[in-house]
Amino acid sequence: MITTDLERAKKVLIQNELIAIPTETVYGIAGNAFSETAIKKIFELKKRPHFNPLIVHIKSTEYLLEIVESIPLIAQKLASAFWPGPLTLVLKKNEKIPASVTSGKDTVAVRVPNHKLTLDLLQQLDFPLVAPSANPFGSISPTSALHVSNYFGEKLSVILDGGICEKGIESTIIGFENEQPVLYRHGSLSIEEIEKVAGPLIIRTKENVEPNAPGMLSRHYAPETKTYLTSKLMNMIERFEGKKIGVLVFKNKVLDSRISYVEVLSSNGNYEEAASNLYGAMHRLDQFELDIILAEKLPDHDLGKTINDRLERASKNKE
């Protein structure tokens, strides 16, 4: 049921059932972060591998000490600069966080989401929420309540409707190794913005065996339609001539009779707008019963890095 009823959402969560929540990044499937029952249900509903940890969503920066052992100085600076917002920090957990949340690791991924409806809900709860993206594991992340409903239907009794997600791409994840900040996942907050606060980052964004944080698997965020990422769009159109082709481009619309559908992420070349539109465009292309989706690689700076990261993980092949 798509609703804005926080009382109903709160009641479901207290019963260790699941709901969908809006954030500024993407919609999440949420459950009580202290409940093994709720955590198990999330993994089962998403068909998510248990070695892939979850993100804990908290009501405020002050609440952080309820679930972690300590907060490094750089983490404090990052939280002060970007929370509430699309930044996840990986910190040493305390005993309140079950091992099932962290895939057995001694660290937990945590953030304060920047969405009024979800923050209002968190303020009314005496527990934080685990909330991975509200999609079957590996599929395109949802940026609207309707996307969530299309995925799960009546399997979720409450889908909180917070409108279209402002940022449209998951949070950036930063951890710490030997007190040095490490980028584990590109996200809605660019490397350049983070480095202004934290200094140079170590980049470690892909790990398929034992990921340190969510979103590190190389195959993820993928449409059902076979997708190719390319910097040579016209060459790829020629390669697949005769196929029903959909095209995803940054700013310049491609006019070619061999293309069935075109999605433009930002006609004026704005990276934030392109990021916000990415998953919605992928959802639409995936509904057109295409043979192929060809995604144009963006310039590799600012949020172009994040968009390219998502398109690489969505692609069956890189050209």
N, C-alpha and C positions, 0 to 999 in steps of 0.2 A: 504493500500500500504506500503510495507516494503522499506524503503529508508534511506539515510543519509542526506537528503536535509533539512538543518536548516531553510532556508528561507521559504520553504513551511510549515514547522512545526510552525514557528513563525506566519505566516499569519493565519493559522487555529486557533491558540490559541488567537490571537487578536480578532478574530470573535466569541470568546466565545464557540468554539467547542473543542473537546477533541482529544488528541493524546496519543500514548504510548511512554514512554521514558525508556531508559536503565539506571540502576544505578549499583553500585558495588554489591548490595544485590539482588534485583529482579527487574523485569520490572514493571513500574507503569502506570496507566491511569492518564494522567495529564490534568489539566485545570487551568484557572486563579483563584488564591486563593481569589481575591477580587470580583469575579463575582458570584452572586447568580445563574445566569443562568447556568454557567459552573458547579458549585457545584451540582446543582440539576441533571444535566445530568449524572454526575459521579455516584451518588446514584442510579439513574434509570438504567444505563447500567450494573452496577455490581449487582443490586438487593440487595444492602447493606442496612441494617437497619439504620434508621436515628439516633438512639441512639449511634451508633458506630463512634467516631470522626475520622477525617482525619489528615494525616501528611502534614505539609507545608514544601516544599523544597525551600531553599533560596540560593543565589549566593555566600554568604560569611558570615563569623562571624560578620563582621562590619554591615551587613544588619539587624542583629538580632534586634537592637534597633528600627528599622522601624515598627516592629510588636508586640513587647512585652513591658510591662511597666518597668520591671527591670530584672536584671540578677544576681542571687545570686552568691557569690564568688565561691562556689563549681562548679556551672554551668559554670562560666568563666574558671575555671581550666580544666574542662572536655572538653569544646569546644576547648580550646587551645591545649589540648593533642590529641584529636581524630577527629577534623574536618579539612578538609573534610573527611568523613568516616561514618561507620555504627552505629552511635550513634544518637538517637533522644532524645531531652530534652523537658520536659513538663514545660512550664513557663506561668506566668500571661500574658494574651494577652492584646493588646490595642484595640481601637475602629476600627482600619482598618480591623481586621479579623472578618468576619461575624460569627454570632452565629451558622449558619448551618455547618461551618467547625468543630466546637468544640462540637457539639451536645448540645449547650446551656450552656456549662461550661465556666468559666472565665479563663481557661487555654488553651494553644495551644501547640500541639506537633510539633516540628520543627527540621530540620537537614539540613546540607550541604552535598549533595551527592558527592561521590568520583568517578565520571565518566566524562572523558573529554568532550564527546559529549554533555551530559546534562548540565555540567557546562558552556560550550560555549553557549548553548541555553539560560540558565538563565542570562548570562551576557548581552545578546541582548534584554532582556525583561525588562519592567519597572514595573513588578509585579512578585511575587513569584508563585509557582505552588503547588496546592494540588495534591498528586499523590499516592493514595492507590494502592496496587498490582493489576496488569492488568489481573484479573481473575474474573469469577463470584464468588460472595460472598460464602466463605466456601470451595472453590475448591483449588487444588494444585496451589501454586504460580508459575508464569512463570519465567524462567531463560534464555529464548531466545526469539527473535522476532517471531520465528515460533510458539512457545507456545502461544503467544498473538494472532497471526493470527488464530490459530486453535480454540481459544476461541471465537473471535469476528469477524473474517473475515472482510467484508466490512463495518461493523458498525464503524470502525475507519479508517478514510481516510489517516492517517499517523501513521505508526509504525516505530519509529526511531530504526535502527539496530545498536546496540553497541556491538554485539557479545554475547558470553556466559557470564553471570554475574560472576564476580570473586569470590565473597563471597558465593552467592547462597542461603542465608537465610536472612530474614528481619533484620532490624536494632534492636539493643538493645534499650529499652526505659527506661529512668530514669526521675522520677519526684522528687518533693521536698515537704515534709510535715513537718511543723515546722522546716524548714531549714535542715532537714535530708534527704539524698538521698534515694530514693525508687525505687526499680526495678519493673517496670510494665510489661515488656516483655523481656524474654530471646531472645538473637539475636546473630548476627555475632561477637559481641564484648563480650568476656567472662566476668563473674563476677570478676574473679581474676584480669584481666587487669584494670577494672574500679575501683576496691577497692584499687589498688596501688595509684590512684589519689584522689579518693573521700573518702576513708575510708570505714568502714563496711556499707553494704547496708541493708535496710529493704526490705524484699521480699513480694510483693503483686502482683501476676501475673495472677490471674483469677477472673473475675467478669462478670456475665452474665446479670445483670440488668442495671446498669449504669456504664459502664467501664470508668475509668479515662483516658485511652489511647487506641489506636488501638491494636488489637491482644490479647485481654484479654479474649475473649470468649472461653469456654471450648471445643466447637466443631468447628474445623477450619482446613484449610490446608489439606483437605481430598480428597483421590481418590474416584472415583465412585465405585471401587471394595471394598467389605467389608474387612476391615483391622484389624488385631489384633497385639498388641504390647506384646511381651513376653520375659521373661528371661529364659524360658524353651522351646527352639525351637523344639527339637526332640519330646517332649511330645505333642506339638501342631501339628506337622506333623502327628503323630499317630492319634490324635483326628480327623483330617480332611482327613484321608486316603480315597482314592477314589475320592476326589475332585481335581480339577485342581488348583494346589498350586503354588504361586510365593513367593519367599523369598527375604527379604532385610536384609543383614548382614553388620556388621562393617568391619571386615578384613579377616575373615576365611571363604573361600568358602565351602559351604556344598554340599557334593556329596551324593545324595540319589535319587533313581529311582522314588520316589513318588513326587519329585519336578519337575515342568515344567520349571520354569525360576528362575535364581538367579541373584541378583544385589549385587555387593560388593562395599561398599562406599569408602574404602581405603585399598588396599592390604597390605600396610605397617603400618596401624594403625594411620595415621595422621588425627587429628581431623579437621583441616582446610580443608583438601582435602575431608573428609567425608561430612562436611557441604556443601561445594561447589557442591558436587555430589548428595545431597539428593533429591532435587525436580526433577532433571532430571531423576534419577532412579525411582522415584514414577510415573512420567509421562509415562516412558517406560513400567513399570509393568501394569499400568492402561490400556494400549493399547492391552494387550495380551488376553483379554476376559477370565480372570481367575475367579475362584469361590472365592478364598481367597488370600489375601496377608498377610504373616506372617513377621512381622518386629522384628528384634532382638534388645533388649534394650542394649544401650551402657553403658560403665562405666560412672557413674554419676559425672564427674568432667570436668573442662575445657569446650570446646564446646560440649562435650558429654551431658551436661545438656540441652543445646539448642536443640540438635537433639532429645533427649528424649522428650522434651517439645513438639516439632512439631509432633512427632510420637504419643504421647499421645492424642493430639488434633485431629489427623487424625484417631484414632482408634475408632471403635464402641465398643470395649471391651478391657480391660486390663487384661492380664493373668500373 
